[in-house]
Amino acid sequence: MAQSIKLLVFPVRDIEEAKTFYNTFLGVQPYVDSAYYVGYRVGNDVEIGLDPNAEVGPIAYTDVADIAASLKAMTSMGADIVQDIHNVGNGLLIAQVKDTYGNIVGLRQQS
């Protein structure tokens, strides 16, 4: 099901303060910089995200070929849906599930 883990999202309370820290820590400027999400590309394959609306984290997102089928497979194994599939822009679909231990993981499908 999982192709790779390419996105790690950290919850933050103050997006501007967090950007100051992560700009220095990661040594790069964000490629997405908005009030609801800040994204950094680190290396060729990893994105670090900052989410001021998240209540838990960090959340690792795995890329999947078919998010609906992946979500169905995860729930059939006992996972609970935390965030159903939705388009966050430009055809990027995400969803979140909670495993049986309470950990939240994300699924991401790029169009």
Secondary structure, 3 states (H helix, E strand, C coil): CCCEEEEEEEECCCHHHHHHHHHHHHCCCCCEECCCCEEEEECCCEEEEEECCCCCCCEEEEECCCHHHHHHHHHHCCCEEEEEEEECCCCCEEEEEECCCCCEEEEEECC
